[in-house]
Amino acid sequence: MRGGLWAVIMGAGIWLTGCAQGPVAVTGQSSADPTWESNQSETAINVSNTGGKQIFTVTYNDKTGNEGTIVYTANDRIIKTGATLMGWSNSTDDGQTWKYGGKVPPPREWAALWGDPAIATWFNDQRYVFLSNLAIPASKMPANGVSGSPQTALGGACLARSSDGGVTFSNYTCLTNSSHFYDGASLAISLGGAVYAAYVDVATTRIDVWRSDSVNGQFTMLANPFPGITMYGHPRLRTWYNAVYLVAQASNGWIWINRWAGGSWGKAVHFSQMAAQLYPTVHLSKENLRTGPQYSFDVGAASDWGDDPIRMLYTARDGAGGRLYIRGAYCPLDISACKDAPEWGTTPGNLNLEGDQFNPNVRAFAGFFSIPAAWQGTYLSREDAPNGNSVTVKRGALAVLPNKGPRVLLPFDVATNLDVCSYGTYWGDYNDLQFAGFARDSTTARFLSAFSDSSKGCIEQSEYKSRHLHVSSAMVP
């Protein structure tokens, strides 16, 4: 079946050719790099075209420069006032080299910035880029700092803003709902310039969405997008013109979607057609790998079928063998009838794979004039070493063959056999993927992938840190 499908695809001459370029070290490039001795993980990517150049920004949880504010002992970690994980790196040469950008310090009345990065730019004026981190208010920070996990002290999130395309950032504002513990983060900016920020409020088990009318405005909280539903997973925001789509996961594993348009939320509907995995633990040969939210989506051009301009990948578990695998789904713009797409992924029976596949990402290029639309997905896979301690970053187009043909995702390698070097069970809960323009002298859409990387060697592991744990990137296709 796979050979026959390959023949059809190659005969049609569409979308699925090309090789990844990379990986390239974003952090931890050498001992001269300021990030070398510290951990960086969890990524979010922005691409801005401004001032006559293209600027890639990768932000991540960054332990660099926290020697006095994050103190490690033999069995503990103490987080003190002044700690910040809000770091980033930039590339202005198409991702071939990266330069460390620095850190944003906690603003007044806030003790620490604690990661879960999100980033977004305004399409109409890409000088403006917003960056989000979870935050600890000064009122919740004990005098001697927080021991171990900071969850009991977290109380909202803070936003930084750039006006030079993501090269530099400074504090903009902070958001809090009665100093509740926020988790996860997602940012999006509509075509008209309205800025949206979303978090899961762990105390109220709902998704809090904040909105500013402009890139210079004040934020107010919107109504509950999922009333009556106990929400658990991190939110995901995407915009389509001036509409905003929000996806998040309920406590029972179902994934929901809603749309903000015309000043109000619509009716929330199931996006997934089955329950997705809630933060599954992946058991490797040497250690356990903690995972993050297992779903990603984007909004772009529909196929010939006309009902799939919103597409998602998510992680499910095979009831027969227990293997984690990637599955797809899609919706129309009015989210009236979301449907299953098991062909987009590694669903049992599609590719006859071994090992787990998990941590999906999805990005779209909508296409315009004579330039075709493109959809890309990435995920982590153990198929190359199902009984080992490594993962491979895979990618594939969420394609639909012409003339209302079948849906298909055929995988290619992005970065192979990345050895996992975790601290505790942690090795970077999630990666990112972003549209990054076109290959030189062509109309082939490219996407930038960023992910955790321990290729400099696993020379230290403890409950709260490991060395080395850095970030790498790759351009696909």
Secondary structure as GFF3:
##gff-version 3
##sequence-region A 1 477
A	DSSP	alpha_helix	2	12	.	.	.	ID=ss1
A	DSSP	beta_strand	21	25	.	.	.	ID=ss2
A	DSSP	beta_strand	40	50	.	.	.	ID=ss3
A	DSSP	beta_strand	53	62	.	.	.	ID=ss4
A	DSSP	beta_strand	70	72	.	.	.	ID=ss5
A	DSSP	beta_strand	77	79	.	.	.	ID=ss6
A	DSSP	beta_strand	86	91	.	.	.	ID=ss7
A	DSSP	beta_strand	99	103	.	.	.	ID=ss8
A	DSSP	beta_strand	110	113	.	.	.	ID=ss9
A	DSSP	beta_strand	118	121	.	.	.	ID=ss10
A	DSSP	beta_strand	129	137	.	.	.	ID=ss11
A	DSSP	three_ten_helix	138	140	.	.	.	ID=ss12
A	DSSP	beta_strand	146	147	.	.	.	ID=ss13
A	DSSP	beta_strand	157	162	.	.	.	ID=ss14
A	DSSP	beta_strand	170	175	.	.	.	ID=ss15
A	DSSP	beta_strand	182	189	.	.	.	ID=ss16
A	DSSP	beta_strand	195	201	.	.	.	ID=ss17
A	DSSP	beta_strand	206	212	.	.	.	ID=ss18
A	DSSP	beta_strand	219	221	.	.	.	ID=ss19
A	DSSP	beta_strand	236	240	.	.	.	ID=ss20
A	DSSP	beta_strand	243	249	.	.	.	ID=ss21
A	DSSP	beta_strand	255	261	.	.	.	ID=ss22
A	DSSP	beta_strand	264	265	.	.	.	ID=ss23
A	DSSP	beta_strand	269	270	.	.	.	ID=ss24
A	DSSP	beta_strand	281	283	.	.	.	ID=ss25
A	DSSP	beta_strand	288	290	.	.	.	ID=ss26
A	DSSP	beta_strand	295	299	.	.	.	ID=ss27
A	DSSP	beta_strand	310	317	.	.	.	ID=ss28
A	DSSP	beta_strand	324	331	.	.	.	ID=ss29
A	DSSP	beta_strand	339	341	.	.	.	ID=ss30
A	DSSP	beta_strand	357	365	.	.	.	ID=ss31
A	DSSP	beta_strand	374	381	.	.	.	ID=ss32
A	DSSP	beta_strand	390	396	.	.	.	ID=ss33
A	DSSP	beta_strand	399	400	.	.	.	ID=ss34
A	DSSP	beta_strand	407	408	.	.	.	ID=ss35
A	DSSP	beta_strand	412	419	.	.	.	ID=ss36
A	DSSP	beta_strand	432	438	.	.	.	ID=ss37
A	DSSP	beta_strand	445	453	.	.	.	ID=ss38
A	DSSP	beta_strand	460	461	.	.	.	ID=ss39
A	DSSP	beta_strand	466	467	.	.	.	ID=ss40
A	DSSP	beta_strand	470	476	.	.	.	ID=ss41
###
